[in-house]
Amino acid sequence: MRAYLRFEFRRLIRDPRIAFFSIIGPVATYLIFSSWSAGDRLEGLAAPVAVMIGLACYGAVAGVLMIGSAVSQERAAGWLRQLRVTPLPAGRVVLVKALIGTSTALPPVVAIGVAAHFQHHVQLAPGRWAALLLVMWAGTVPFALLGLAIGYGLSPQIAMSVNFLVFLALTVLGGLLAPAGYFPDGLRALAHTLPTYRYAELGWRSAAGELPTVTGLALLLAWTVVFALLAAAAYRRSTTPR
């Protein structure tokens, strides 16, 4: 399994699309739009900090879900048929892909943190930066599994479109681009049930020096279980001879 993990990681760092979609785009968005509410407080934090975390989550989710599109292309090329003849069980293949996917979360968090420091002089204690990086990495697990479920279950042409629509819906409705506090009551209630909002909540509370909420953790865990079951089922179906 470790050899397979190293192999997949080497493939990941050679893909230039990760840098464009998960780092350059979110950083540019932060630099352009982070000043509009600079005097406000959002999610219990100064607006530049809250927006920084929201867009870091946006970039992290973008990078993680991209793995799904790559998986669908591998499946079409016959790579999964080759994996099927190895001793690796389906669960470990999905686990390795999920770990690789979550590793794409760290570069956008670091890049947007640097941009926030230089543009708005955002400063956090070293311990809070470390905690923020940790929760931003760990919190991407459900999105990695969702991307795998899409990639293993759909053709490359369809998977790319579905990935984009899912990403757009989850990030916009989850309050990563516009704060959920500004939403109408119904949309705000919906946002609080989505994994994207609860993922960003981990970062907001970590930056404030607070522990995660029980409700937030329970919802993230529930989404993780659902997406894990979907990913494993899609993988098994994709490797079944037809």
PyMOL commands that set and color helices and strands:
alter all, ss='L'
color gray80, all
select helices_A, chain A and resi 2-13+17-33+47-77+79-84+90-103+106-120+126-138+141-153+156-173+180-182+185-191+195-207+214-238
alter helices_A, ss='H'
color red, helices_A
select strands_A, chain A and resi 41-42+45-46
alter strands_A, ss='S'
color yellow, strands_A
deselect
rebuild
show_as cartoon
